[in-house]
Amino acid sequence: MAPKSVPTTTGGLITWVFQVRVISYSCKYSLVHGGGAILIQKLIFNYAFRYTRYSHFSHRAGQFCQPRWTIYFTGCSVQELCLIRISKVHFCCVQSQIVFDARKILMEHPKGPTIIKEYHKNRYICPGSRMTLVSVLVAHLIAKCGSYPTIEEKHALGRSVITLFPNLSDSSGKTGYEHFFCSAGGQSGYIQDKLKNMRRSLPQSAKLRMKKDTPKPCPKEDLPCKLLPESEAEELESFCRNALGDRNKTAVTKAMAQSAPNRRAWINAEEPFLSVILQKYPRFMDMPELIDQDFKAIFSDPADNLLQKWANHAQMLLTYASTCKQERVVKVHQDFRAQTSRKTEELTALYGFLVLLRLLPSYNTKAKGRVSCEDVDRLLVKFFEVNVPLEETLHDKTTKQPTLVVLGTKSSMEQILLKIEEFGFHLPSTNITAAVDLLFKSHYIFNLEYSPQLFNFFLYLQTQIYGLEYTGKLPPRVTEIAMALKAL
């Protein structure tokens, strides 16, 4: 009788341990019998083992005699273990947690010591080093466990990463290594992604069909306030629609706040077009601060997080980007460094947003299509010359999703508009952080989906800046950036 195959913990070689009692090895087996003799005869001699010997033990009082033999077979496959003859034995298996030694694996690779040295120096590793780390570990995993390792083996590999690099652990997750491997709700993470990529080169006969993960939509939040009577809500709506001019702004702000629960319930239930919403509530156009007011009615605590946190967060992102070697990231960072004579808090905030776009995963895939990094930047904020008429900027057909239109340059912004479809919301200031703040909040107030190209960008702001819940799985890169910034 041959035991089932189990992974190893020592350098990746499969080691089978036979003994009459359970021993403290990661892969261990017990031979248990009520009495009699045990005969183990090794028929293959090209594997390492200590010695074999006749032994017997008694089952009296539930105790075993001291074993007279121990045998270790290293590097032996399941098929070869079938050639091991075990007679008059009841065989049972006791298996403990699988363990990988990430340090040992890396030290045996030419690029491994460099990664360890970088971590000890910076307390984090750059994206390029992380990609090398995952490639080395997954190559080792495939070499020892095959192209389709078990979930337990992938979990063990993920554990080994945060054991060696504690600062890469996500304190908000259950395991801490969800960005490397997570099996809840479908397998995901850097390890799983690398395995999928490496399996592409397998012959068709060696491939197994895997179930694809279903992307989770952006979660919606419901307003917890009580609704006003319908007649009262209609009266407030009529007042806001007809009270034009600056002198009525205070009264309009108050009326919009009172009618917010009914408006939110209507938008969530009916899912009207933006044109219908603005027809009923036109003051959103010339009073975009109403977007912020409605957002605060839903999320009071995190509403000002971006305004309060972004100055420091942007600086940390730029510091982190300085260690990255990806060309698209280096290009933006060099552009920022070239602005030495014109650096301001506004410019730092702007480049913080732009470098975050480049740090996050590229939108380009075979299924989604191709779009350049510059085009993605323009989907967030697009610059026009100061003398370009505003009507012309609104006729731009690049996207119908919420975006920012700026008249001026990166170092000198004269006017900012929030553009959704063909509608322009004139923002009261040229503060880029406040503009992105309203851009983000407009998705919630008007019940809009994130733009596919900017999905990860807004998801980062949602979870890492505003601290809003996300019911789906976070992209590993979002978690990785957050962990790196904590280590700074």
SEGUVO-971774 format. One record per residue (C-alpha): residue number from 0; x, y, z. Coordinates in nm, 2 decimals. Each point is the difference from the previous one (the first is absolute). Layout:
N
   k      x      y      z
 NUM      X      Y      Z
...
This chain:
488
   k      x      y      z
   0   0.00   0.00   0.00
   1   0.14   0.34  -0.10
   2  -0.07   0.33   0.18
   3  -0.16   0.30  -0.17
   4   0.23   0.27  -0.15
   5   0.06   0.30   0.22
   6   0.22   0.31  -0.06
   7   0.33   0.04   0.17
   8   0.13   0.28   0.22
   9   0.37  -0.05  -0.04
  10   0.12   0.14  -0.33
  11  -0.30  -0.14  -0.19
  12   0.11  -0.37   0.01
  13  -0.27  -0.25   0.10
  14   0.11  -0.17   0.31
  15  -0.19  -0.30   0.14
  16   0.05  -0.08   0.37
  17  -0.10  -0.34   0.14
  18   0.01  -0.05   0.38
  19  -0.20  -0.18   0.26
  20  -0.10   0.33   0.16
  21  -0.08   0.35  -0.12
  22   0.30   0.22  -0.03
  23   0.05   0.37  -0.04
  24   0.04   0.03  -0.37
  25  -0.21   0.21  -0.24
  26  -0.08  -0.31  -0.21
  27  -0.04  -0.30   0.23
  28  -0.16  -0.34   0.02
  29  -0.07  -0.26   0.27
  30   0.00  -0.37  -0.04
  31  -0.25  -0.13   0.25
  32  -0.08  -0.37   0.07
  33  -0.15  -0.19   0.29
  34   0.30  -0.24   0.02
  35   0.21  -0.22  -0.22
  36   0.30   0.07  -0.22
  37   0.07   0.27  -0.25
  38   0.20  -0.07  -0.30
  39   0.11   0.28  -0.23
  40   0.20  -0.09  -0.30
  41   0.15   0.27  -0.22
  42   0.01  -0.11  -0.36
  43   0.14   0.32  -0.15
  44   0.35   0.11   0.12
  45   0.05   0.33  -0.19
  46  -0.16   0.22   0.28
  47   0.13   0.11   0.33
  48  -0.10  -0.20   0.31
  49   0.14  -0.08   0.34
  50  -0.05  -0.36   0.07
  51  -0.27  -0.27   0.01
  52  -0.04  -0.27   0.27
  53  -0.25  -0.25   0.13
  54  -0.20   0.15   0.29
  55  -0.31  -0.09   0.20
  56  -0.20   0.18   0.26
  57  -0.28  -0.07   0.24
  58  -0.34   0.18   0.02
  59  -0.04  -0.08   0.37
  60  -0.14   0.29   0.20
  61   0.00   0.21  -0.31
  62   0.38   0.03   0.01
  63   0.26  -0.08  -0.27
  64   0.34  -0.15   0.05
  65   0.29   0.23  -0.08
  66   0.05  -0.03  -0.38
  67   0.30  -0.19  -0.12
  68   0.00   0.15  -0.35
  69  -0.06   0.32  -0.19
  70   0.01   0.03  -0.37
  71   0.01   0.31  -0.22
  72  -0.05   0.00  -0.37
  73   0.08   0.34  -0.17
  74  -0.09   0.10  -0.35
  75  -0.22  -0.31  -0.05
  76  -0.32   0.03  -0.20
  77  -0.33  -0.16   0.07
  78   0.04  -0.26  -0.28
  79   0.34  -0.10   0.14
  80  -0.13  -0.02   0.35
  81  -0.24  -0.27  -0.13
  82   0.31  -0.22  -0.03
  83   0.05   0.01   0.38
  84  -0.14  -0.31   0.15
  85  -0.17   0.04   0.34
  86  -0.15  -0.32   0.14
  87  -0.22  -0.06   0.30
  88  -0.04   0.37   0.07
  89  -0.30   0.23   0.05
  90   0.12   0.33  -0.17
  91  -0.14   0.34   0.11
  92   0.11   0.35  -0.09
  93   0.04   0.30   0.23
  94   0.09   0.32  -0.19
  95   0.09   0.34   0.14
  96   0.01   0.35  -0.16
  97   0.19   0.03  -0.32
  98   0.29   0.25   0.03
  99   0.22   0.16  -0.27
 100   0.33   0.17   0.09
 101  -0.01   0.31  -0.22
 102   0.34   0.12   0.13
 103   0.17  -0.33  -0.11
 104  -0.17   0.01  -0.34
 105   0.11   0.36  -0.06
 106   0.35  -0.06   0.12
 107   0.04  -0.28  -0.25
 108  -0.11   0.23  -0.29
 109   0.25   0.26  -0.15
 110  -0.24   0.29   0.05
 111  -0.13  -0.11   0.34
 112   0.26   0.17   0.23
 113  -0.06   0.33  -0.18
 114  -0.37  -0.01   0.09
 115   0.07  -0.08   0.37
 116   0.26   0.28   0.01
 117  -0.24   0.25  -0.15
 118  -0.27  -0.09   0.26
 119   0.24   0.04   0.29
 120   0.10   0.34  -0.14
 121  -0.34   0.15  -0.09
 122  -0.23  -0.22   0.21
 123  -0.19  -0.08  -0.32
 124   0.07  -0.12  -0.35
 125  -0.07   0.18  -0.33
 126  -0.24  -0.15  -0.25
 127   0.28  -0.13  -0.22
 128   0.15  -0.19   0.29
 129  -0.34  -0.13   0.10
 130  -0.05  -0.14  -0.35
 131   0.34  -0.17   0.02
 132  -0.09  -0.13   0.35
 133  -0.32  -0.15  -0.12
 134   0.16  -0.15  -0.31
 135   0.27  -0.17   0.20
 136  -0.24  -0.14   0.26
 137  -0.26  -0.12  -0.25
 138   0.27  -0.16  -0.21
 139   0.11  -0.19   0.31
 140  -0.36  -0.09   0.07
 141  -0.05  -0.14  -0.35
 142   0.33  -0.19   0.01
 143  -0.09  -0.17   0.32
 144  -0.38  -0.03  -0.01
 145  -0.09   0.01  -0.37
 146  -0.18   0.26  -0.21
 147  -0.32  -0.04   0.20
 148   0.10   0.02   0.37
 149  -0.27  -0.04   0.26
 150  -0.16   0.29   0.18
 151   0.19  -0.10   0.32
 152   0.33   0.02  -0.18
 153  -0.08   0.34  -0.14
 154  -0.11   0.12   0.35
 155   0.33  -0.13   0.13
 156   0.19   0.19  -0.26
 157  -0.19   0.32   0.09
 158   0.07  -0.05   0.37
 159   0.37  -0.04  -0.08
 160   0.01   0.35  -0.16
 161  -0.13   0.19   0.30
 162   0.20  -0.21   0.24
 163   0.32   0.12  -0.18
 164  -0.13   0.35  -0.07
 165  -0.24   0.10   0.28
 166  -0.06   0.35  -0.14
 167  -0.16  -0.15  -0.30
 168  -0.28  -0.14   0.22
 169  -0.34   0.16  -0.03
 170  -0.13   0.06   0.35
 171  -0.35   0.05  -0.12
 172  -0.03  -0.35  -0.15
 173  -0.07  -0.33   0.17
 174   0.32  -0.17  -0.11
 175   0.22   0.31  -0.07
 176   0.11  -0.14  -0.34
 177  -0.33   0.03  -0.20
 178   0.18   0.21  -0.26
 179   0.24  -0.29  -0.06
 180  -0.27  -0.27   0.02
 181  -0.36  -0.01   0.11
 182  -0.23  -0.30  -0.05
 183  -0.32   0.16   0.13
 184  -0.26   0.06  -0.27
 185   0.23  -0.13  -0.27
 186   0.38  -0.02  -0.01
 187   0.19   0.32  -0.06
 188   0.32   0.19   0.08
 189   0.35   0.03  -0.15
 190   0.07  -0.37   0.05
 191  -0.32  -0.11  -0.18
 192   0.06   0.25  -0.28
 193   0.35  -0.12  -0.06
 194  -0.11  -0.36   0.00
 195  -0.26   0.08  -0.27
 196   0.26   0.18  -0.21
 197   0.25  -0.29   0.02
 198  -0.27  -0.25  -0.09
 199  -0.05   0.17  -0.33
 200   0.30  -0.18  -0.13
 201  -0.12  -0.34   0.10
 202  -0.12  -0.24  -0.28
 203  -0.38  -0.02  -0.03
 204   0.00  -0.35   0.14
 205   0.16   0.11   0.32
 206  -0.24   0.29   0.07
 207  -0.29  -0.02   0.24
 208  -0.31   0.22  -0.05
 209  -0.02   0.26   0.28
 210  -0.31   0.19   0.10
 211   0.04   0.38  -0.06
 212  -0.06   0.25   0.27
 213  -0.30   0.22  -0.04
 214   0.08   0.37   0.06
 215  -0.18   0.16   0.28
 216  -0.19   0.33  -0.07
 217   0.07   0.32   0.19
 218  -0.22  -0.02   0.31
 219  -0.28   0.23   0.07
 220  -0.08   0.16   0.33
 221  -0.35   0.08   0.11
 222  -0.10   0.32   0.19
 223  -0.10  -0.09   0.35
 224  -0.23   0.31   0.05
 225  -0.37   0.00   0.00
 226  -0.18   0.11  -0.32
 227  -0.21   0.32  -0.01
 228  -0.37  -0.01  -0.10
 229  -0.03   0.00  -0.37
 230  -0.18   0.34  -0.01
 231   0.27   0.17   0.21
 232   0.28  -0.15  -0.21
 233  -0.16   0.12  -0.32
 234  -0.04   0.35   0.15
 235   0.37   0.01   0.09
 236   0.09  -0.13  -0.35
 237  -0.21   0.27  -0.16
 238   0.16   0.28   0.21
 239   0.36  -0.12  -0.08
 240  -0.09  -0.02  -0.37
 241  -0.14   0.36  -0.02
 242   0.22   0.18   0.26
 243   0.27   0.13  -0.24
 244   0.27   0.25   0.08
 245   0.26   0.04   0.27
 246  -0.23   0.16   0.25
 247  -0.19  -0.33   0.04
 248   0.30  -0.22   0.05
 249  -0.04  -0.03   0.38
 250  -0.36  -0.09  -0.03
 251   0.07  -0.25  -0.29
 252   0.28  -0.17   0.20
 253  -0.24  -0.05   0.30
 254  -0.29  -0.13  -0.22
 255   0.24  -0.24  -0.19
 256   0.12  -0.13   0.34
 257  -0.36  -0.06   0.11
 258  -0.10  -0.18  -0.32
 259   0.32  -0.21  -0.02
 260  -0.15  -0.33   0.14
 261  -0.28   0.01  -0.26
 262   0.23   0.09  -0.28
 263   0.24  -0.28   0.09
 264  -0.29  -0.25   0.02
 265  -0.13   0.11  -0.34
 266   0.34  -0.02  -0.17
 267   0.07  -0.35   0.14
 268  -0.34  -0.13  -0.09
 269  -0.06   0.15  -0.34
 270   0.36   0.03  -0.12
 271  -0.08   0.31  -0.21
 272   0.23   0.15  -0.26
 273   0.21   0.29   0.11
 274  -0.20   0.23  -0.23
 275  -0.32  -0.09   0.20
 276   0.17   0.06   0.33
 277   0.13   0.34  -0.11
 278  -0.34   0.09  -0.14
 279  -0.15  -0.05   0.35
 280   0.29   0.14   0.19
 281   0.18   0.25  -0.23
 282   0.18   0.17   0.29
 283   0.26  -0.28   0.00
 284   0.14   0.17  -0.31
 285   0.09   0.34   0.15
 286   0.03  -0.12   0.36
 287   0.21  -0.32  -0.02
 288   0.06   0.03   0.37
 289  -0.34  -0.16   0.03
 290   0.17  -0.33  -0.11
 291   0.22   0.02   0.31
 292  -0.30   0.08   0.22
 293  -0.20  -0.30  -0.13
 294   0.31  -0.22   0.05
 295   0.04   0.11   0.36
 296  -0.36  -0.09   0.06
 297   0.09  -0.36  -0.09
 298   0.36  -0.02   0.13
 299   0.05   0.26   0.26
 300   0.33  -0.11   0.15
 301   0.22  -0.07  -0.30
 302  -0.14   0.28  -0.22
 303   0.30   0.23   0.05
 304   0.27  -0.27   0.00
 305   0.15   0.08  -0.34
 306   0.03   0.37   0.08
 307   0.16  -0.07   0.33
 308   0.23  -0.29  -0.10
 309   0.11   0.06  -0.36
 310   0.28   0.25   0.05
 311   0.20  -0.25   0.21
 312  -0.12  -0.31  -0.20
 313   0.10   0.16  -0.33
 314   0.35   0.06   0.13
 315   0.03  -0.36   0.12
 316  -0.12  -0.13  -0.34
 317   0.27   0.21  -0.18
 318   0.26  -0.13   0.24
 319  -0.11  -0.36  -0.06
 320  -0.01   0.06  -0.37
 321   0.37   0.11   0.01
 322   0.10  -0.36   0.08
 323  -0.21  -0.15  -0.29
 324   0.17  -0.09  -0.32
 325  -0.31  -0.03  -0.23
 326   0.04   0.23  -0.29
 327  -0.35   0.14   0.02
 328   0.06   0.09   0.37
 329   0.35   0.14  -0.05
 330  -0.12   0.23  -0.28
 331  -0.26   0.17   0.23
 332   0.24   0.03   0.29
 333   0.27   0.15  -0.23
 334  -0.26   0.25  -0.12
 335  -0.07   0.10   0.35
 336   0.36   0.04   0.10
 337   0.05   0.22  -0.31
 338  -0.24   0.25   0.15
 339   0.26   0.11   0.26
 340  -0.05   0.37  -0.03
 341  -0.39  -0.02   0.00
 342  -0.07  -0.27   0.26
 343  -0.30   0.09   0.22
 344  -0.23  -0.20   0.22
 345  -0.25   0.00  -0.29
 346   0.25  -0.14  -0.24
 347   0.10  -0.27   0.25
 348  -0.36  -0.09   0.05
 349  -0.06  -0.02  -0.38
 350   0.31  -0.22  -0.06
 351  -0.11  -0.22   0.30
 352  -0.32  -0.08  -0.19
 353   0.19  -0.05  -0.33
 354   0.26  -0.23   0.15
 355  -0.26  -0.20   0.18
 356  -0.16  -0.07  -0.34
 357   0.33  -0.13  -0.13
 358   0.07  -0.21   0.31
 359  -0.33  -0.19  -0.03
 360  -0.04  -0.29  -0.25
 361  -0.03   0.09  -0.36
 362  -0.34  -0.01  -0.16
 363   0.14  -0.16  -0.32
 364  -0.11  -0.36  -0.05
 365  -0.10  -0.21  -0.30
 366  -0.36   0.00   0.11
 367  -0.03   0.37   0.10
 368   0.20   0.15  -0.28
 369   0.29   0.24  -0.01
 370   0.04   0.35   0.14
 371   0.32   0.19   0.07
 372   0.10   0.13   0.34
 373  -0.04   0.36  -0.14
 374  -0.36  -0.08  -0.10
 375  -0.07  -0.13   0.35
 376   0.14   0.32   0.14
 377  -0.23   0.20  -0.22
 378  -0.30  -0.20   0.12
 379   0.07   0.13   0.35
 380   0.10   0.36  -0.09
 381   0.03   0.15  -0.34
 382   0.17   0.33  -0.06
 383  -0.10   0.27  -0.26
 384   0.15   0.33  -0.09
 385  -0.15   0.29   0.19
 386  -0.15   0.16  -0.31
 387  -0.20  -0.31  -0.09
 388  -0.38   0.07   0.04
 389  -0.16  -0.21   0.28
 390  -0.26  -0.12  -0.24
 391   0.27  -0.16  -0.21
 392   0.14  -0.19   0.29
 393  -0.35  -0.14   0.09
 394  -0.04  -0.13  -0.36
 395   0.31  -0.23   0.05
 396  -0.12  -0.36  -0.07
 397   0.29  -0.17   0.17
 398  -0.22  -0.13   0.29
 399  -0.35   0.04   0.14
 400   0.12  -0.10   0.35
 401   0.08   0.27   0.26
 402   0.33   0.17  -0.08
 403   0.18   0.33   0.07
 404   0.06   0.27  -0.26
 405   0.27   0.26   0.07
 406   0.06   0.32  -0.18
 407   0.37   0.07   0.04
 408   0.31  -0.21   0.07
 409   0.11  -0.24   0.27
 410   0.19   0.28   0.18
 411  -0.26   0.27  -0.07
 412  -0.37  -0.11   0.01
 413  -0.24   0.29  -0.08
 414  -0.33  -0.18   0.02
 415  -0.12  -0.36   0.07
 416  -0.33  -0.15  -0.11
 417  -0.15  -0.33   0.11
 418  -0.13  -0.15  -0.33
 419  -0.25  -0.29  -0.01
 420  -0.13  -0.09  -0.34
 421  -0.06   0.34  -0.17
 422  -0.07   0.19   0.33
 423   0.25   0.23   0.16
 424   0.01   0.08   0.37
 425   0.19   0.32   0.07
 426   0.22  -0.06   0.31
 427   0.05   0.30   0.23
 428   0.38  -0.04   0.03
 429   0.30  -0.13  -0.19
 430   0.10  -0.24   0.29
 431   0.07  -0.33  -0.18
 432  -0.05  -0.20   0.32
 433  -0.35   0.15   0.06
 434  -0.07  -0.06  -0.37
 435   0.09  -0.37   0.02
 436  -0.20  -0.02   0.33
 437  -0.32   0.11  -0.18
 438   0.08  -0.22  -0.30
 439   0.01  -0.30   0.23
 440  -0.32   0.09   0.19
 441  -0.19   0.07  -0.32
 442  -0.01  -0.38  -0.07
 443  -0.19  -0.06   0.32
 444  -0.23   0.30  -0.02
 445  -0.11  -0.07  -0.37
 446   0.03  -0.38   0.03
 447   0.27  -0.04  -0.26
 448   0.24  -0.29  -0.05
 449   0.38   0.07   0.01
 450   0.15   0.03  -0.34
 451   0.16  -0.34  -0.09
 452   0.34   0.17  -0.07
 453  -0.01   0.18   0.33
 454  -0.16  -0.27   0.21
 455   0.31  -0.09   0.20
 456   0.08   0.37   0.05
 457  -0.35   0.07   0.16
 458   0.01  -0.33   0.18
 459   0.33   0.11   0.16
 460  -0.15   0.33   0.11
 461  -0.32  -0.18   0.12
 462   0.18  -0.25   0.23
 463   0.33   0.16   0.09
 464  -0.09   0.37   0.03
 465  -0.37   0.02   0.07
 466  -0.01  -0.33   0.18
 467  -0.32  -0.11  -0.16
 468  -0.09  -0.37  -0.01
 469   0.05  -0.20  -0.31
 470  -0.18  -0.34  -0.02
 471   0.22  -0.14  -0.28
 472   0.36  -0.10   0.01
 473   0.26   0.28  -0.01
 474   0.25  -0.02  -0.28
 475   0.33  -0.12   0.15
 476   0.18   0.31  -0.13
 477  -0.23   0.23   0.20
 478   0.09  -0.19   0.32
 479   0.37  -0.01  -0.09
 480   0.02   0.38  -0.05
 481  -0.19   0.06   0.33
 482   0.24  -0.24   0.19
 483   0.31   0.17  -0.16
 484  -0.12   0.35   0.11
 485  -0.05  -0.12   0.36
 486   0.36  -0.11   0.00
 487   0.13   0.34  -0.10
